[in-house]
Amino acid sequence: MDGIRVVAFDTGGTILDWHAGLVAALAECGARRGIAHDWRDFANEYRRRALRRMVGTVAPAFNIDDVHRDVLDELLRERGIGAFGADDRRLIEARWHALDAWPDFVPALGRLRQRYVCVSFTILSLSLVIDVSRRNGILWDAVISCEMMRVYKTQPDAYRLAAKLLAAAPGDILMVACHNFDLDAARIQGYRTAFIRRPDEWGPGGPPDPVPNPACDLVCDGFAELAERLGA
């Protein structure tokens, strides 16, 4: 695509398979405590509530790790799962920092970095992105965590400040995500946008937002296709 200098990746669901990771952690604790539950549904509600509390905040007194801790406690209480002790809760909270990346991402990122500046632009905490990047061998040119800017996507200032930090015009940045809400907000600020399909992000039931906005510059089934279409 003409004019693109920076490729900015949403990270939570676009890069990381949070659903499989959280379901595995919850099921492990459940098996240890003899508790049967619909852990897929639990993980999805966990993610939904965390996003609602984090997205669009300005100068919050918390980050996503705090939200993950609070929402976990809230859901366990609501669902009457009192047998999970402090060790179980710590294991589940820690799994956010040990998620696997989608297998098609790292090879494509290596190709893209030969031609573009590639950054993580995320609502996740800096420490979480560092941990999952080291685990998965992800080599970013930079990490722009909304935590560091004190303003979270989808606030307009998050996109403006990210562009300023990158010394790039918004139109020189391609925002890549599997969620329309992020891409729509970026596009309003002048970013180019690419929708990546991640059909398994929310498990077998499929994502709640699977149909890309036709205003997207690119729609790709995977990261290899994205690299190919960007000439990498």
C-alpha positions as CSV (number, residue, x, y, z in Angstrom):
1,M,0.0,0.0,0.0
2,D,1.4,3.4,-1.0
3,G,2.5,5.7,1.8
4,I,2.4,3.2,4.7
5,R,5.5,3.4,6.9
6,V,4.2,2.0,10.2
7,V,2.1,-1.1,10.8
8,A,0.5,-0.9,14.3
9,F,-1.0,-4.1,15.7
10,D,-3.7,-4.4,18.2
11,T,-2.4,-7.2,20.4
12,G,-4.9,-8.7,22.9
13,G,-7.1,-10.7,20.5
14,T,-5.5,-9.9,17.2
15,I,-2.1,-11.4,18.2
16,L,-2.8,-13.5,21.3
17,D,-5.0,-16.6,21.7
18,W,-6.5,-15.5,25.0
19,H,-9.5,-17.8,24.9
20,A,-7.6,-21.0,24.7
21,G,-5.1,-19.9,27.3
22,L,-7.7,-18.8,29.8
23,V,-9.9,-21.8,29.3
24,A,-6.9,-24.1,29.9
25,A,-6.0,-22.2,33.2
26,L,-9.6,-22.2,34.4
27,A,-10.0,-25.9,33.6
28,E,-6.7,-26.8,35.3
29,C,-7.9,-25.1,38.5
30,G,-11.4,-26.6,38.2
31,A,-10.0,-30.1,37.8
32,R,-7.7,-29.7,40.9
33,R,-10.7,-28.5,43.0
34,G,-13.2,-31.0,41.5
35,I,-15.4,-28.2,39.9
36,A,-17.2,-28.7,36.6
37,H,-18.2,-25.5,34.8
38,D,-18.6,-24.1,31.3
39,W,-15.1,-22.5,31.3
40,R,-15.4,-21.3,27.7
41,D,-18.4,-19.2,28.7
42,F,-16.6,-18.0,31.8
43,A,-13.5,-17.0,29.8
44,N,-15.6,-15.0,27.3
45,E,-17.5,-13.2,30.0
46,Y,-14.1,-12.5,31.7
47,R,-12.8,-10.9,28.5
48,R,-16.0,-8.9,27.8
49,R,-16.1,-7.3,31.2
50,A,-12.4,-6.5,31.2
51,L,-12.7,-4.8,27.8
52,R,-15.7,-2.8,28.9
53,R,-13.8,-1.5,32.0
54,M,-10.6,-0.6,30.1
55,V,-11.5,0.6,26.6
56,G,-11.9,4.4,26.4
57,T,-10.6,5.2,29.8
58,V,-8.6,8.4,30.5
59,A,-6.0,8.5,33.3
60,P,-7.4,5.5,35.2
61,A,-6.0,4.6,38.6
62,F,-5.7,1.0,37.3
63,N,-4.3,-1.0,34.4
64,I,-5.5,-4.2,32.6
65,D,-3.8,-6.4,35.1
66,D,-5.8,-4.8,37.9
67,V,-9.0,-5.2,35.9
68,H,-8.2,-8.9,35.2
69,R,-7.8,-9.4,39.0
70,D,-11.0,-7.6,39.9
71,V,-13.1,-9.2,37.2
72,L,-11.9,-12.7,38.1
73,D,-12.9,-12.2,41.7
74,E,-16.3,-10.8,40.7
75,L,-17.1,-13.7,38.3
76,L,-16.0,-16.4,40.8
77,R,-18.2,-14.8,43.4
78,E,-21.2,-14.4,41.1
79,R,-21.0,-18.0,39.9
80,G,-20.6,-19.4,43.4
81,I,-17.1,-20.8,42.7
82,G,-15.7,-20.4,46.2
83,A,-13.3,-23.2,46.1
84,F,-10.7,-21.4,44.1
85,G,-8.1,-20.2,46.5
86,A,-5.4,-17.5,46.3
87,D,-3.0,-19.9,44.4
88,D,-5.7,-20.7,41.8
89,R,-6.5,-17.0,41.3
90,R,-2.8,-16.2,40.9
91,L,-2.4,-19.0,38.3
92,I,-5.3,-17.6,36.3
93,E,-4.2,-14.0,36.5
94,A,-0.6,-15.0,35.5
95,R,-1.9,-16.9,32.4
96,W,-2.6,-13.5,30.8
97,H,1.1,-13.0,30.8
98,A,1.8,-16.4,29.3
99,L,-0.5,-16.5,26.3
100,D,0.4,-18.1,23.0
101,A,0.5,-16.0,19.9
102,W,-1.5,-17.1,16.9
103,P,0.9,-19.4,14.9
104,D,0.8,-17.3,11.7
105,F,1.9,-14.1,13.4
106,V,5.6,-14.4,14.1
107,P,6.6,-15.5,10.7
108,A,4.6,-12.7,9.0
109,L,6.0,-10.1,11.4
110,G,9.5,-11.1,10.4
111,R,8.6,-10.4,6.8
112,L,6.9,-7.2,7.6
113,R,9.7,-5.8,9.7
114,Q,12.0,-5.9,6.7
115,R,9.9,-3.2,5.1
116,Y,7.9,-1.5,7.8
117,V,8.2,-0.2,11.3
118,C,6.1,-2.7,13.3
119,V,4.7,-1.8,16.7
120,S,2.3,-3.2,19.3
121,F,-0.4,-0.5,20.0
122,T,-2.4,-1.9,22.8
123,I,-4.6,-1.5,25.9
124,L,-2.6,-4.3,27.5
125,S,-0.1,-3.4,30.2
126,L,3.6,-2.9,29.2
127,S,4.6,-5.8,31.5
128,L,2.1,-8.1,29.9
129,V,3.3,-7.3,26.3
130,I,6.9,-7.8,27.4
131,D,6.1,-11.2,28.9
132,V,4.1,-12.5,26.0
133,S,6.6,-11.1,23.4
134,R,9.5,-12.9,25.1
135,R,7.5,-16.1,25.4
136,N,6.6,-16.1,21.7
137,G,9.8,-14.7,20.2
138,I,8.0,-11.5,19.0
139,L,10.4,-8.8,18.0
140,W,8.7,-5.4,17.9
141,D,10.3,-2.1,16.8
142,A,8.4,-0.5,19.7
143,V,5.5,-1.1,22.2
144,I,3.0,1.7,22.6
145,S,0.9,0.7,25.5
146,C,-2.0,3.0,26.3
147,E,-1.0,2.5,29.9
148,M,2.1,4.6,29.2
149,M,0.1,7.4,27.4
150,R,-2.6,7.5,30.2
151,V,-5.3,7.5,27.5
152,Y,-6.8,4.3,26.1
153,K,-8.2,3.3,22.8
154,T,-10.8,4.1,21.5
155,Q,-10.3,7.7,22.8
156,P,-9.2,9.9,19.8
157,D,-6.2,11.1,21.7
158,A,-4.8,7.6,22.0
159,Y,-4.4,7.4,18.2
160,R,-3.1,11.0,18.0
161,L,-0.5,10.5,20.6
162,A,0.6,7.2,19.1
163,A,1.2,8.9,15.8
164,K,3.1,11.7,17.5
165,L,5.3,9.3,19.3
166,L,6.1,7.6,16.0
167,A,6.7,10.9,14.3
168,A,4.3,9.7,11.6
169,A,1.3,11.2,10.0
170,P,-1.8,9.2,10.8
171,G,-2.2,8.3,7.1
172,D,1.3,6.7,7.2
173,I,0.1,4.2,9.8
174,L,-1.8,1.0,9.1
175,M,-3.8,-0.1,12.1
176,V,-4.3,-3.9,12.2
177,A,-6.9,-5.5,14.3
178,C,-9.6,-8.2,14.3
179,H,-12.1,-5.8,15.9
180,N,-14.1,-3.1,14.1
181,F,-14.4,-0.8,17.1
182,D,-10.6,-0.3,17.2
183,L,-10.3,0.1,13.4
184,D,-13.2,2.5,13.2
185,A,-11.8,4.8,15.9
186,A,-8.4,4.7,14.2
187,R,-9.9,5.5,10.8
188,I,-11.6,8.6,12.1
189,Q,-8.2,9.9,13.2
190,G,-6.8,9.4,9.7
191,Y,-5.2,5.9,10.0
192,R,-5.3,3.3,7.3
193,T,-6.9,0.1,8.5
194,A,-6.6,-3.6,8.0
195,F,-9.1,-6.2,9.4
196,I,-7.6,-9.6,10.2
197,R,-10.1,-12.4,10.6
198,R,-9.5,-14.4,13.8
199,P,-12.5,-16.8,13.8
200,D,-11.3,-18.7,16.8
201,E,-10.6,-15.7,19.1
202,W,-13.7,-16.3,21.2
203,G,-13.7,-20.1,20.9
204,P,-16.1,-22.4,19.0
205,G,-19.0,-19.9,19.1
206,G,-17.1,-17.4,16.9
207,P,-16.3,-13.8,17.5
208,P,-19.1,-11.3,18.3
209,D,-17.8,-8.9,15.5
210,P,-16.9,-11.1,12.6
211,V,-17.9,-8.9,9.7
212,P,-15.3,-6.3,8.7
213,N,-16.5,-2.7,8.0
214,P,-16.2,-2.3,4.3
215,A,-14.4,1.0,4.9
216,C,-11.3,-1.0,5.8
217,D,-8.4,-0.6,3.4
218,L,-7.6,-4.3,3.6
219,V,-9.4,-7.4,4.8
220,C,-7.2,-10.5,5.3
221,D,-7.8,-14.1,6.4
222,G,-4.4,-14.2,8.1
223,F,-1.1,-12.6,8.7
224,A,0.6,-14.3,5.8
225,E,-1.9,-12.7,3.5
226,L,-1.4,-9.4,5.1
227,A,2.4,-9.6,4.5
228,E,1.8,-10.6,0.9
229,R,-0.6,-7.8,0.2
230,L,1.8,-5.3,1.8
231,G,4.6,-6.5,-0.5
232,A,6.7,-8.1,2.3
